[in-house]
Amino acid sequence: MNMLSFGRITFALPLWRRHGLRLLLGAAVLQTAACSFAGEDAVSIAAPVKDEVVSASGSETAVLAGGCFWGVQGVFQHVQGVKKVVSGYTGGKADTAQYERVSDGDTGHAESVEVTFDPAQVSYGKLLQIFFSVAHNPTELNRQGPDHGTQYRSAIFPRSHEQQAVAQAYIAQLDAAKSFNAPIVTKIEQYNGFYPAEDYHQNFLTTHPTYPYIVINDLPKVGQLKQLFANRYSEQPVLLKTAQ
């Protein structure tokens, strides 16, 4: 099998083809536009009126899908109160939870992140506010930036009835307030398991800050997090320990 190197990673050729939009378009825009295009703009939105009631510190998990997991993971790794963020796949079956299969777009999986957080430090509703405001564009159907397909859909996978109620109420609140210039297309889907992605996908934003796709599409999100949520921003990211 032919191998192709790009930046600091070497891909097998079929994987390169599936990464084509992320890598080729990123490189082309970076070279021709001198970084004048910096992903999608964040939107300042109100906090959720309805949120979880928390009485003590502990751990809770949120599973969110908002396009390429590189940037979504990178954003939430900089949020105070977050303990761990894992890139992975949600929505499909265990036997298809591999990048090359998910990239075909027919597995039911979405690229997603599992966020472990202390609800006494940062609430589930606050995470949703960051998710909708900074981490992705919730008005784009089955796409984010240069990436297209159901695996890049906007979705929330509640882990409890309370999380589901908060998510439903918040989407209704934002739509009623016309917080975005188009209706929110984010779906609330049944959680049926989260499957961690391959190690080379984890911490990708932090370990590859000069990668064209990251420079164009994802680093601006971290900057927008710092600007819009200064009291929630942590300069030091919470990185995932991997076997690499």
Phi, psi and omega in degrees: 000131179293146177244149182224129181262143177212119181062238184253014182231142175250127183247147165293146188304317178301321178294322176302316181299320180289336177271006189307312181295320181295318190266308183294314180295320179300314180295318182296315180294319180299321183282323187266336184249002178050042178066021178292333175264120184238056178071205182257146182287142174288159179236127177283120183230159180289152175291158179294137176289320179260129179217170178292150174262121184238134182249344182206163177292158180172204178230141177218156178238145175235139178240120187226144177235126182210051181091202181308126185288346178304309183286322182295317176299314182300321178296307186290340175292345179256015181259125178299138180096347176275133183262327184199143175226127181240131172279142181189203186229137181219144174113341181243199182263161184299324186284355176244011183274059173230147187305315184296327177284315181299325181293344176289340176082011183236018183264347187087347180285152168240142170298128189215175174229145172253116184255118174262127187216161175265109184294346176282341179259321178217125186279163175299320179297322178294321176299320178294323178299316177293319179302311182285325186278316192242316193290333181194177177256109185283004179258000181264124184271120176054038176194157169212120180056235183277356186262133183234146177131158181297338178289350177251020183289161175268120184207152174240134180243087184299143177262358179203165177297325180293317176299319180297318180296319179295315181296315180298315180295323183289319177299317178297320178298313183292320178294318180297326180276357184051050182293337179239164182277007176207161180297149176287132181253002180303129178259142171264112187246155179291133178280126178228026177123145177241135183237114182302142177283171179302151184304326184291347176273339186285141179059025189297320181298316183289321184275348180228059185292344180258002178298129186307315180300318180294315181302317186279313191260331193245320178301323176301329179294321178294320176296321179291325174300314180297324182284313186275335182231056185301324181281356179249351188278136174244123182297325181267117180288150175271102185272149179275134176281127180235175180283347182289000000 
